[in-house]
Amino acid sequence: MQLTRDFTLRDALACVDYWHALGVTDLYASPFFTARAGSTHGYDVVDPRALNPEIGTDDDLARLHEALKARGMGLLIDVVPNHMCVNTNDNVWWNDVLENGPSSEFAKFFDIDWRPPKAELRDKVLLPVLGDQYGKVLENAELRLGEAEGAFDISYFDRRFPIAPGTYSLILAGVLARLRSADPPDPQALARLESLVMSATRLPSRSEVDPTRLLERRRGKEELKARLQGILREHPAARSALDEDIRDINGQKGNPRSFDRLEALLAEQAYRLSYWRVAAEHINYRRFFEINDLAAVRIEEPEVLETVHAKAFELLARGIATGLRIDHIDGLREPRRYLDEVAKRTEGAYVVVEKILAADESLPADWATDGTTGYEFLNTLNGVLVAPAGEKALRGYYDGLRTVLGRFGDVGYESRR
């Protein structure tokens, strides 16, 4: 069953009697953990630790389970261990990486090359999200600095990218200058803001590796946001000065030099915004195939595997789920070890894997799985619907389109060249 906001767990519950009457023994559900808003398939997961609120609640799932159990039916759930959706504002793990770079507690969750060949990308993530060249987007005033609850971010249409607290001084320097020349002055606001800027410059860098210093950074950055929120709330002069300075930083279309401060601020972040077309050349995070929106997860790390599967393991342990369907098993670094770990954690639960087997390929015998999701069977079954007489017409049409003639091997070789 394909679960979406248009077909929820409650809708599924209403169909249980009908499915049971058909002789269905088990329901196979599409991924129902939190995905990008409006997802029509669920594979663009943003938080695997909770149910997708568009699909239903834990109570809805419990009621569906009780109805299935009463009829002797099971529930196979789909888990996505290979990737997460990052083209969204809702992935808190990815947002933390963008804010903190290698020092993020979630940096180890994603397959990112922090030392790529391009020196300017060291300790940064390339984000190919812009609709045009960076300079054109910048000078077209499409990148806008904003503030909410003491935290700064950059907006690009509906996307938002966090500003690292350690770089707040680049913003607040202008605010301090305005407060110093204000009439009447607010010495308390000035003193508090000067102290905050000093604290920001002393935060450990994003390339820090010492655990004690990393903890200091994580605590310190949140304290900075809380302090700034308090200053802006309690001192109208500081609020006004910041609003004015943000307008100045955001620049004026038609005046390229007016964007210098914004460009300098962006240059200090743990990410680099770029034109989407450069992804193939310079991207430094592994993706699901070539889909920039889906960043690969390092599921081979024990902590990552446990965190990503925590909810699925819980549902199995409680008997609400009776099996797992593993998405895109070939995307994993060590699929056999992964399946061994899943078998160990679930005490040998029923598991099938999504793997497309070629005609001469067999599922590895040493994989801890009960089989595949059945693409090879469907391929055979679909052959029943193919009329052999149509091959001649299709081949003639294809031959008229291709530029390389001859054996398929030659066509493949030339096409790849």
Secondary structure, DSSP 8 states (H G I E B T S, - for coil): ---BTTB-HHHHHHHHHHHHHHT--EEEE---EEESTT-SSS-SEEEEEEE-TTT--HHHHHHHHHHHHHTT-EEEEEE--SEEE-SSS--HHHHHHHHHGGGSTTGGGB-B-SS-SSGGGTT-EEEEEESS-HHHHHHTT-EEEEEETTEEEEEETTEEEE--GGGTHHHHHHHHHHHHT-SS--HHHHHHHHHHHHHHHTS--TT---HHHHHHHHHHHHHHHHHHHHHHHH-HHHHHHHHHHHHHHT-BTTBGGGGHHHHHHHHTSSEEEEEGGGHHHH--B-EETTEEEEEEB-TTSHHHHHHHHHHHHHHHHTTS--EEEES-GGGSS-HHHHHHHHHHHHTS-EEEE-----TT----TTSSSS-B-SHHHHHHHHGGG--GGGHHHHHHHHHHH-SS-S-HHHHHHHHH-
